[in-house]
């Protein structure tokens, strides 16, 4: 939210320069400035088109390499949007592979524990089907058939697991469900990804994970986290003092920098740039743990003083965080204090999706660092509850179709971009 400074007895928003075009939106004329439709967020037919045009063709992030640290370690990922489940596993040769989670005998889900619809993780030497005992090696080859002699000339070489295209960027594991991806992963991620390469993702391995099913379209949730125009109003009561909340509400919000990279986009925002002074307002728990929404106040051990060129690209002294929105549904949000979050938005129905977020910190070296991380994690969850509750109210009224066009302000330029890109991909697929 907007950084503010006290001047006498009043508060004033710090001014932020906009591009020469006059606004962030007009800097990308292909986006237009007219009101937009949200039919793409309520139509069952459009969601079906998204499945085919986007989620079956795009590179999507499903996890990190730390989740498969040694040979035999695996996790499953439920991809309801494309009606499948996949296994991600590190093989004996240390190569990470992905397979559709289906036994080649009778189609049973291969890897699950107590509930077939829940994701699983663990370590094994082989994958064994619970139904008839067929077994598969870590590289997907079929190695054992129960009562093989009862079959009719079966060739095990033909019945290995169905492999999914997989690649890794900066420790992030991506899969592509197309048999022949249109682009290699690195090409798809493009210039925006190159700008943040070298950030110490591999050092920030202490993870706090949240997962929730939200009764709103996946794009509406992504919209909520790629604009901060709402923050001074929706999160007003979360400020340390009523006076500060009122001041932020009156000042509004101005982003430092917005940029579009093909189907991807980013925003730089203000944020906490130093630990508050003793005289500054802060919640008691924040002051006690030296942490809060903006993360731990003190420099984290294991972080870095040098940031890649794509982070805070304008080198603004007001900078606090960057949010990198990778098409279609993956976000990396990097804070100045050397911690980061990821968001994932997984469609279920036209009016529901699974929202996942993970907060990453360096492994804590003492109780104080752990408490600081815990405070940041639970504070984020409170803000997330506020956002998701509002989204469900939005979805319910969009479905009424009483209004069919909605104006967006300049701080919502990335929302405008997301919906245009989604619609462009669907149109290109149909064409």
N, C-alpha and C positions, 0 to 999 in steps of 0.2 A: 504494500500500500504506500501511498505517497509519503515521502519523508518530509517532515515539517520542522520548522525552527521557531522558537519563541522570540517575539519582538515586542518588548514592552509588556503590555497586558493582553496582547492579542496573538493570534497564530496566522502564519501565512505559508502558502505552498511554495516550495522552491520551483523556479521556472525551468522548464526543459525545452530545448530547441527542437522544432519539428523540421522535416526535410524541406528542400526548396520548392517542392511541388505544392506546399501549403498544408498538407496533412499526410499521415502515413498511408491512408487509403488511396489518396490521389497519386501517391508515388507509384502505385501499381494500377494503372488505368484499366487493365483487363478485369479488375474486380468490380468496377462500377461503384456507385454511391447510392443507388436506389434501394428501397426496402426489399428484403428477401423473403422467400417462402420457406416454411418449415415442413412442407409436404414430404420431403425426404426423411423426416423424423417420425412420421406417423403412418406411412403407407406400407402395408404388408408386401405389396408388389415391389416396392423399392428396396426393401430389405433383402428380398430374394435376389434382386439384381446385384446388390452389394456383395452377397455371398459369392456369386459367380465372377463378377467383374473385378473385385478387390481382394477378398480374403482367400480365394483360391488361386490368386495370381501374384500377390504381394509377398515380399519378405516380411515376416512378423517375428517379433522377439518373444521367446518363450522362457528365457531364464539366463543364468550366468554360469560360467565354467566352474565357479566354486561349488555349485550344486552337484557336480560329478567330479570330485577331487581325485579319485583313484580308479584303477581298472575294476570294472564290475559295478561301480556306483551308477545309479540311474534315478530318473524321476519321470512321472507321466504328466501329460498336460492334456486336459479336456478342452477341445476346440469345438464347442457346440455350434458355432457359427458356420462351420463347414461339416458338421455331423461326423466328427471323427475324434479319436483319442490317439495321442502319439507317445512313444517311449523315447526318451533321450538317454543315451548310455555311453560311458567311456569303455572302449574295448581293451582287450589285453595288449593291443599295439598302441594304446594311449590315444587313439583317434576317437573323437566324439561323433556319434552317428545318431540318426533319428529314424524310427520305424513307425508305421501304423500299428496300433495296439490291437492286432487281430490275428488269431490263430488261423493258419492256412487249411486246417482240417474242416471244421464246421462253423467257423466264424465267431467263436467265443472270444470275448475280450481276454487278452492274454495275461496282462499284469493288473491285478487289483487285490485288495486285502479283504476287508469286511464288507464294503459297499461298492458295487461296480461303478457307480457314478462319481466316486470320490477320487481325487488325485492321490498318487502313491509315490513313495520313494524308498530307496534302500540300497543294498549291495548284494550281488549274487554272482554265481559262476555261469549259470545258464538261466534262460526263461522257460518255465514249464507250465503248460496249460492245465488248468484245474479240472477240465472236463474229461479229456482222454489221455492226458499225460505226454502229448507231443512236446519235444524240447528243442530249444533254439540257442545257438551260441551267441556270444555278445556281438558278433559281427553280422547277426541275422540269419546265418545258415541253419537249416534244419538238420539236426544231428541225431535225433532219435524219434522213431515211430513205434508206439505201443502195438505189439502184435503185427509187425510190418508184413509178415507173410500172409495175412488176411486180405491185403490189398492186391490190386491187379497191375503188376508191373510198374509200381510207383517209383518215380525218380526223385530222390530227396533234393537233388540239385535244383529242381524246378519249383520247390515249395518253401523257399526261404521267406523271411519276413519282407514285407513291402517297404522299401526304403523311401525316406523323405529327404529332399534336398536340404542340406544343412551347411551353414557357414558361421564363422565367428568373427566379430569385430570388437576390439577393445575388451574382450572377455564376455561380451554379450552374445548369446546363442540365438541365431535366427534360423527359421525354417521357411521353405517355400513349397506349397503343396502342388504347384504346377509340375507336370512331368519334365517340362523344359522351360525354366524361368526365362523371362524376356531379357533380364539383365543379371549380371553377377551382383552379389550383395553390395560390394564396395561401390560399384557404379550406381546402384540404386540409392544408397545413402548419400552420395554426392558430396558437394562442397561443405555443407553444414557439418557433416560428420568429420571431415578432415580438420575443421577448425577446432574441434575439441579433443582430437587424438593426443595422447600424452597426459591427459588428466589421470591422477592416480586411482582409477577405479579399482585396480587390483589390490590396493592397500586398504580400501574401505570395505571390510568384510563382515563387520558387526551389523546384522540385519534385523529390522523390526518390520513384520509383514501384517497387512490388513487386507481383508477381502470381504466384499459385501455385494449382495444383489440389489440393484437400484431399479425402481420402477420408472425408468426413463430411458429414452433412446440413447445409444452410446455416444452419438455426436453432441447431444445436449450436455452430457457430462463433460466431454472434452472441451466444449465451449466455456464451461464454467471455470476451467483451470487454465485457459489460455487468454483470459482477460481478467484484469484486476479492478475494472470499473466498479464492480459490485462491492469490493472489499470495505470501503469506508461506510457503506450502509448496512450490508448484511452482517458484517462482523463488528459493528460499532460497539456492542456491549462487551466484547472481549478485550477492549482496551483497558490499560491499568487504571485509568480514572475516567469518570464521566466527561470531564472537561476535554481530555485528550480525544475521546471518542467523538464528541461534538465537533471539535476542531477538524478532525480528519474528515468527518461527514461534510462539513462546509467547504473544505479545501478541495475535495474530490481527488481524482487520481490522474496522473500523467505518466505514461511509460517512457523509459529512457530511449529505447530503440526497438524497432520492429523490423524484421527482415524475412523475406520469402525466398526459399531455395527450391524451385520446382514444386513438387508436391509437399515439401516440408516447410517449416516456419519456426521462428524463434522470437522471443521477447526478452529484453533486459528490463529489470525493474529495480526500484530503490529497495532498501532494506536496512537492517541493522548493520552498521559498518564498524562498530566498536562496542565494547562492553559499556553499559550505561554507567554514568557517574553516580555516586551515592545520592546526589540530589535529584536524579532523574526518576520519573514515575516508573514503577515496576510492580508486578504482582508479588506478594510475599513468597510464593513457591518458586517463582522465577528468580528472585533475589537469593533465596536459600540455595537453590541448585545451580545458579548462574547459567540459566538456560531458559528456553521458551520456544515460541513459534519459529523464530529465526535461527534456532539451533543453539548450541553451547556458546556462551559469550567468549570464552577463552580459546586461543588457538589450539586446535586439536593435535595431539601427537600423531605422527604418521601422515600428516597433510603435506602441503607444499606451498611455498611462497610464490613460485612461478606458475602462472596459469597459461594454458594454451591460447593462441591468438584469437580463437573464436569466442572465448569467454570474455564478457564485458568488452565487446568489439569497439565501442567508442571510447573506452578507457575513462568512463565517467567517474568522478569522485563520489557520486551519489550511489553508485552501484551496490546492490546487495545480492541479486540472484539473476540467473538466466534460466529460461524455460525453453527447451529444445523439443519441438513437436515433430516426431518422425511419423510420416504417413505409413499405415493408416491409423494406428491406435497405440503408439508407444511414445512416452514422454520421459526425458531426462531433465530434472530440475537441479541445477548446481548452485549451492550457496557459497558465498565468499569464505565462510569459516571452514571450508574443506569438509563438507559432507554433502550428500546428494540424495534425491528421491527418484523413484521411477513410478510412473502411472501406466496402467494398462486398462483398456476399455474393450470388453469382449461381448459382442452382441448376442442376445438370446432371442428376443422377439422384437417387433417394431417398437414396443414400449417398455423394454427391460434389457438390462445388461449386467454383467459382472464387472465391478470396479475393483482393481487390485492396486495397492500401493506398497512400496517397500522403501524404508529409510535406511541408508547405509552410512556407517561411521567407522573410524578405525577401531580395532579391538580395544576396549577400555583397559587402562593400566592400573586403575585404582577405583575405589567405590565412588569417589567424586565424579570421575568421568562417566561412569555407568549411570549415575543418577542424572547427570546432565543430559545424557542421551535419552533416558527414559522420559524425562520431562518434555523434551522436544517431540518425542513420539506420541505421547498421550495428548499433548497440546494440538498437534496436527490432527489427531483423530477427532477432537472436538470441532475444529473448523470444518473438517470433512463432513461431519454429521449435519452441520448447518447448510452446507452446499447441497448435499444429496436430498435433504428434506425439501428444499426449494425446487429442485429439479423435478421431483415427483408432482409438485403442484403445477409446474410449467407443463409437463407432459399431459396431465389430465385436461388442461384447458386447450392446448393445441389440438387435441383430438376432437374437440367440439367443432373445429373449422369455422367458428364464428368470425374470426379474423384470419385472413390468408396472406397478408404481407406485413412485415415488421421492420422498422427503421433501426439501423445499427450506427453507433457513434464511432468516432475515429479510434477509440481505445478498443473497439471490438473488431478491428481489421482482420485479426487471425481467425475469428469465427467466420467471417465472410469468406476468407480464403479456403478454410476446410470444406465448407459446403459446396463451393464452386469446384474444388478438386474432386470431391466424391462424385458430384454430378457429371463432371467431365469424364471420369473413368468409366462410369456406367454408360454414358453416351458412346464412348469409343468402343466399348465392348459390344454394344448392340450394333454399332456400325460395321 
